[in-house]
Amino acid sequence: MENGNITFTMIKPCAVKQEKEFDILLDIKNAGFKIIALKKTKLSKEQAQKFYEIHKDRPFYKELCDFMSSGPIYAACLKKENAVNDFRKLIGNTNPELAEKNTIRKKYALSIQENAVHGSDSNENASIETKFFFSNLEIFE
């Protein structure tokens, strides 16, 4: 995987429950991202705790892990030049009320917590998060 040209996203349980996953994937594709790995899965509480371990000392950690293990998610590895930064712009602010028009979170989020999607915040985390969900045999560039 090329550093800087991949990012990771999860379509969160709230968006899957609302059946918005394919609308979100279409928005991602229309923004020029190539989906190089994709799977539907459900995180166990332990997997959610491990994935969000970076936040373990934050007050929202338990609630976040409970939420992220509450239903199925879609995990995806995306490829595009400047992938992390471009994807962060596409998804918008964590708070959907502050997100710019036509961003994924403005269109599909219900609240700060139920904000439809996760997006990697750095090239390093994109690689770590992708490897959490996908082996090299599951990524097709």
Backbone hydrogen bonds, N-H to C=O, Kabsch-Sander energy under -0.5 kcal/mol:
donor,donor_aa,acceptor,acceptor_aa,energy
5,N,2,E,-1.7
7,T,78,L,-2.1
9,T,76,A,-2.5
10,M,118,H,-1.3
11,I,74,Y,-3.0
12,K,10,M,-0.7
12,K,116,A,-2.7
15,A,12,K,-0.8
16,V,12,K,-1.9
17,K,13,P,-2.7
18,Q,14,C,-1.5
19,E,16,V,-1.5
20,K,15,A,-2.9
24,I,20,K,-2.5
25,L,21,E,-2.4
26,L,22,F,-2.0
27,D,23,D,-2.2
28,I,24,I,-2.3
29,K,25,L,-2.5
30,N,26,L,-3.0
31,A,27,D,-1.0
31,A,28,I,-0.5
32,G,29,K,-1.9
33,F,28,I,-1.7
34,K,79,K,-2.7
35,I,33,F,-0.5
36,I,34,K,-0.8
36,I,77,C,-2.3
37,A,77,C,-1.2
39,K,75,A,-2.2
41,T,73,I,-2.4
43,L,68,M,-0.6
48,A,44,S,-2.4
49,Q,45,K,-2.3
50,K,46,E,-2.2
51,F,47,Q,-2.9
52,Y,48,A,-2.4
53,E,50,K,-1.3
55,H,52,Y,-2.5
56,K,53,E,-2.1
58,R,55,H,-2.6
61,Y,58,R,-1.6
64,L,60,F,-2.7
65,C,61,Y,-2.6
66,D,62,K,-2.6
67,F,63,E,-2.6
68,M,64,L,-2.9
69,S,65,C,-1.2
70,S,67,F,-1.8
73,I,41,T,-3.4
74,Y,11,I,-1.5
75,A,39,K,-2.8
76,A,9,T,-2.7
77,C,37,A,-2.0
78,L,7,T,-3.0
78,L,76,A,-0.5
79,K,34,K,-2.5
80,K,5,N,-2.2
83,A,4,G,-1.3
83,A,80,K,-1.2
86,D,82,N,-2.5
87,F,83,A,-2.6
88,R,84,V,-2.4
89,K,85,N,-1.9
90,L,86,D,-2.0
91,I,87,F,-2.5
92,G,88,R,-1.8
98,L,95,N,-1.8
99,A,95,N,-0.9
103,T,100,E,-1.7
104,I,90,L,-2.2
105,R,91,I,-2.3
107,K,103,T,-2.1
108,Y,104,I,-2.6
109,A,105,R,-1.7
110,L,114,E,-3.4
111,S,114,E,-1.2
115,N,113,Q,-1.8
117,V,115,N,-2.2
118,H,10,M,-2.4
120,S,8,F,-1.9
126,A,122,S,-2.3
127,S,123,N,-1.8
128,I,124,E,-2.2
129,E,125,N,-3.2
130,T,126,A,-2.1
131,K,127,S,-2.2
132,F,128,I,-1.3
133,F,129,E,-1.0
133,F,130,T,-0.7
134,F,130,T,-2.7
138,E,135,S,-1.9
139,I,136,N,-0.9
140,F,36,I,-3.2
140,F,138,E,-0.5
141,E,139,I,-0.6
